[in-house]
């Protein structure tokens, strides 16, 4: 039995279902640019539905974004296509399962302005509540990764993502693999993405992502937002905390470990109370929404194309996932 036949029957490694191409979809499917949640580590104890609910905040740009479940459907379809391609070379590619979307919060806006719900602050501080719909690991035990694992050999990496930019002529070391054919541009993952994109931009819209990030950054310097930030800061000072704006508390050294301690919870409860008294969330959200609406109007044609491309990719992804 040849070397390639041996690998085909006994793949050396199983790949995790994500690379930069896949992560690009999730990066701003709806995930906030805010550091509102100091730790993404969920509390280890399951909470009641009300305490898990982080919904309630929507933004105009959401209409042109992939929701987290939609992005994960696209990721799953890409991974399934990549796995089929990788098997041709004798390797496996792990297909992600489950969802990472916070309950009722498909665009992850619930923490865009930090902790905003008293029941969450009292129970989890600045930590994220557990997501009962998100399995701890994929079926194969790997979970999503940000790129190739360190122990991938060069042939596996080539099949997965293609030759590096600084060495585009790089080829398989195994001569049996060279006989199979030319490595797809961007490897099996790149090929899968192109099939789903069907000539359009794959994954998230750069235009939508830029508008979302821009409004978050610029809104923090808007006069109306600065005014409520000042009121919030004075309120926090009255409770014994010195912060300039609501983006600061999650960076506090009192926030540590997998679960919230008493000191963290006390600070989070004060934070939410001061946000409520200064009307921070409404003013900040409304300011951001106005900024986004202005940018959306200026780039309406591009965004309409992006939304059509998103819907087209989701339709293609649904067929692939349904086909198993």
N, C-alpha and C positions, 0 to 999 in steps of 0.2 A: 504494500500500500504506500502511495506516494506521500510526501510531506503535506501537500494541500489536502489530500483525502483525509489524512489524520486530523487536521485542524477542522475540517468540515464536520466530521463526526463528533469531535470533542473540542468545541470552541474553548480557547484558552481563557477567555474572560467574557463576562456579560457586561454590556455597556449601559450606563445610566442615561435616561432619556432627556438630556439637555446639553446644548453647547451655546455659544454666543448667539447663534441664529434663533434658537428656541427661547433663550432667556430674553432676547430683544422683544418678543411678543409680550411676555409677562411684565417686563420692566416698567412699562407704563400702560399696561392693560387698564389699570386704574390705580396702581399703587402710588401712594402719595409721596411727594418729595419732602414731606414734613418729617421731622424726627419726633412726632407726637408720641409714639410709643417707644419708650426707652429700651425695651427689650422685646424682641419678637418671640421670645420663649414663652409659650403658653403656660398658664398656671396648671399645675398637675391635677387639681381636683375639678371635676365637672361642676358647672354652675347651673342655676335654673335658667330657662329660656330668656326671661327678662334681663337677667344680668349678662347674658351672652349677646344681646341685641346691640349692635354698633351701627345700626342703620340710621337714616334720617337726614343725611346731607347729600344733595345732588348738585351738580354743576353743569352748565350748558355744554361743555366740551365732551361730557360723557356720551352724548349722542353719536360721536364720531370715533369713540374708543372701543376696543375690545373689553368686555367685562372680564373679570378673572375666570369665571367658568367658560366663557367663549374662548379665551386665550388657551385655556387648558385643553379644550376640545381640539383646537388647532395644533397644539403641541403633541397631543396624543396621535392625531392623524399623521403628522410629520414623522413621529417616532416609528409608527407602524410601517410607513413607506421606507424609512431608513433601515429598519430591521430586515425587510424583504431584500433590500439592496445589499446589506451587510452579509446576509446569509449566502449570497452568491460567492463571497470571498471566504466563507467559513467562519464568520464571526456572528455574534448576537448583539442586538441593541435593545436595551431595556425600555419597555413602553410604560410611561407613567400612568398611574391610576389615581382616582380620588380627586378631591378639590381642596384648594387652599383659601377659598373665598370665605371671609368672615360671614357668619350668618346674617342674612338680610342686607349685606353690604357688598354688592358685586363689584363696585368700583373702588373699594377700600377708601372711601371718603370719610369714614367714621372716625379716623384718627388724624385727619388732615390738619385739624386745629388743636391737636393734643387730646387729652382725656376730656370729654365733655358731658358724660353722664354720671350723675352722683352714685348710682348703684354699681357702676363699673369701678369708680374710684374707691368706694368703700370695700369692695371685694378684691380687686386686683391691683390697686394703685396705678402705676404706669405700665404694668405688664399687660400683654394681650390676654383676653380670656380664651379658654380652650375652644376650639372649633370641633364640635362633635361630628361634623361631616368629613373631616380631614384625617385620613389614616396616618399613623405615625410613620409608616414606610410604605413603599411600593410592595407589590406582591413578591417581587424578587428581593426585597430588602434593601434596595439602594437609595431610593428617594431621588429627587431631582438634584442634579449637580450643575455647577457653573461651567464645567469644561471637562476635557479628557482627564482621566485619573493618571496619577504620576507613573503607574506601572504599565500603562499602555505601551506596547512596543511600536516601533515606527510603522510597520505594515498595518497594524490595526488602526493607528491614527490616520494613516493615509486613506484607508478605506472610509473612515468616518468623516473626516473634514477636508481631505485632499492635501496636496502639497502646500508647504508654507509659501508665503508671498516672496520671501527672499530666495527661494529655491523652487521655482515653479516646475522644473523638469524632474524633480525627485520622483523616483519610481519604487515599486515594491522591491524589497530585498529578496523575497522568495520568488524564484523564477517561475514557479507554477502559478503564482498569482498574476504575473505579468501576462501570461497566456490568456487570461480571462478577458482582457480588454483595457481600454484607456480608463483611467480613474475619472469619474465624473467631476466636473468643475465644482469645487466646494465639497467634494466627497459625497457620500450617500445622503448626508444631511442637506447639503446644498441642493442636490438633485430633488430631494423630497420637497423642499421649500419652493422650488421653481414650479413643480407640478401643482402644488396647491395655489400658488400665486397666479398662475395662468397669465403671465406677462405683466402683472401688476406688481406693486410694491408688496413684498411679503411681510405679514405680521402688522404690527402697529404702524399707524401713520406718523411719520416724523413731524409733519405739520401740526397734528393734534397734540402730540407729545410736547412739542416746543411751546405751544399755547398754554398747555396745562402747567408746565414748569415755570413759564414766564409770569403768569398771573399770580402764582403762589409767591414768587420772589418779590415781584413789584408791589403786590398788595400790602406787604409789610411796611412799605414806606409811604403809603397813601395817607393823607391827613386824617381822614375819618378813622382809619385803623390805628394810626399812631395815638389818636386821642383816647380810644378805648384801651389801648395797650397801657397808656399812662395811668388810667383809672384802675386797670387790673393790677398794675405794679404797686400802686398806693394801697390797694386792698390787701395784697399779699404782704406788704411791709407791715400793715396793721396786725397781721397774723404771725409775724416774726420771720418772714422770708424776704430775701433781697434778690429780685429778678427784674430785668428790664422789660421782658416780653414773654408771652406764653410759650415761645419756642425754647426757652432756657431751662425750665425745671427738669425735663427728661435727661439732661446732661449732668444732673446732680450726682455726686458720689454716694448719696444715700440709696440710690437705685442699683441694686446688685442682686446676683443670685437668680434662681429660677422662679421664685415667688416673691411677692411683696412683703416687706417687713412692716412693722407698726409705724416706723418713722416715715417710710415712703407713702403709706396709705394716708397718714395724717396730712402730708404735703399735697397729695393728689386731691383729697377732699377739699382742702383750702383752695387749690387751683380752680377746681370746678365751680365752687361757690363764688369765687371772684370773677370768673368768666361770666357767670349768670348775672351778677350784680352790675357788671360793666357792659353787658350785652355784646360780649366779644364775638361770639360765634356768628350771630346774625349779621353784624356789621362787617366782619371779615369776609364771610361767605358772600354777602351781597356786593361787596366791593370787588371781590374776585370775579363774580358772575358778570358784572358790568364790564370789566376788563376783557373777559373771555368773549362776551358778545360782540364787543368792538373788533377784536381780532378775528373772530369767526366771520363777521360781515366782510372784512377786508380780504379774507381767503376762502370765501364760500365755495367757489368752483373747485378748488383743490380738495376741500373737505368733503364736498359731495362725491368727488371721485374716490376719496379715501373710504367713505362709508360704503359706496358701491363695491369697492375692492374687498372690504371686510366681509360684506354679506356674501360675495361670491366665494371667498375662501372658506367661510363657514359652511356654505352649501356643499362644497367639495369635501371638506373635512367630515361632515356628517355622513356622507356616502361611504367614505373609507372606514370610519369607525363602525358604522352599522354593518359593513361587510365583514368585519372581524379581521 
